[in-house]
Amino acid sequence: MKPAHSTSRVWLARPAGPCLNGRGMKARMWFITGTDTGAGKTVLAALLTRHLRAGGVRVAALKPIGSGRRDDARVLRTAAGGVLSLDEVNPWHFRVPLAPLLAARREKRRVRLREVVAYVQQMRDRFEAVVVEGAGGLLSPLGEDFDSRELIVALRAIPVIVCPNRLGAVNQARLAVSALPEEPACKARVVLMSPRHPETASRTNAELLGEFLGGERVQVFPWIALKSRTAATFPARVMRKLDELVKPMLEIAGRCPRTPGL
């Protein structure tokens, strides 16, 4: 008998509905953004990429725009199995560790929304799924005329908002969701990344946030040790959380779950 986590991946490779490329249909796209820099976006993006890949899905992981060190892009490249070069994963890179808009200006360069959208769409044509990681928080300026919010809308991607699971998370997550236009907001998922040593708020945030967004749209990820993030297999509890996160999102086909007032 196969382990439970192996059989649970069958739906990953062939989800129902019009989402897979290779059949004349657009690939499913997730956009991983956050309430702040350092929220855990890269950890989640890499885990999601590896999970899809393990399920037989041809997946690309992108961090289109970044500044400072390229560690995040390298992590994503590895998670996707090296199917893209580092410059393909992270085509707009700037040396100074500032908001990308300012870092680009330091180098007398400009990044335009239409250019980034065209690039990501090209990747969408090549793969069955695309995981895109933004830079900084949702409203951190990425280029001259846009931030992650505008990029999510232009790409029609499913937003995943990553938030540290600590005191203040409910406010931060609600602010991020409310900053999105109606259509992406109603499809957005919130992932609370738990600290190594949970506090009282860490144990209650999800339930309270679920009262406003709907419990099915809020996921709590356990603390994931560094060695587990790159291990050949994930701990069972992480596998369950990835299944819970991915499966409903693969089934989204234009419907919009009811979002109580924010």
NORSUL-V845563 format. One record per run of one state. SS is the DSSP state (hx for helix, st for strand, lp for the rest). FROM is the first residue (numbers start at 1). LEN is the number of residues. If there is no record, write none. Layout:
ss = <SS & SS>
from = <FROM & FROM>
len = <LEN & LEN>
//
This chain:
ss = <lp & hx & lp & hx & lp & st & lp & hx & lp & st & lp & st & lp & hx & lp & hx & lp & st & lp & hx & lp & hx & lp & st & lp & st & lp & st & hx & lp & st & lp & hx & lp & hx & lp & st & lp & hx & lp & hx & st & lp & hx & lp & hx & lp>
from = <1 & 4 & 8 & 10 & 14 & 28 & 35 & 41 & 55 & 59 & 63 & 65 & 68 & 71 & 80 & 86 & 90 & 92 & 95 & 100 & 107 & 113 & 127 & 129 & 134 & 141 & 144 & 146 & 148 & 156 & 158 & 166 & 169 & 180 & 182 & 188 & 189 & 195 & 200 & 214 & 215 & 218 & 222 & 226 & 230 & 236 & 251>
len = <3 & 4 & 2 & 4 & 14 & 7 & 6 & 14 & 4 & 4 & 2 & 3 & 3 & 9 & 6 & 4 & 2 & 3 & 5 & 7 & 6 & 14 & 2 & 5 & 7 & 3 & 2 & 2 & 8 & 2 & 8 & 3 & 11 & 2 & 6 & 1 & 6 & 5 & 14 & 1 & 3 & 4 & 4 & 4 & 6 & 15 & 12>
//
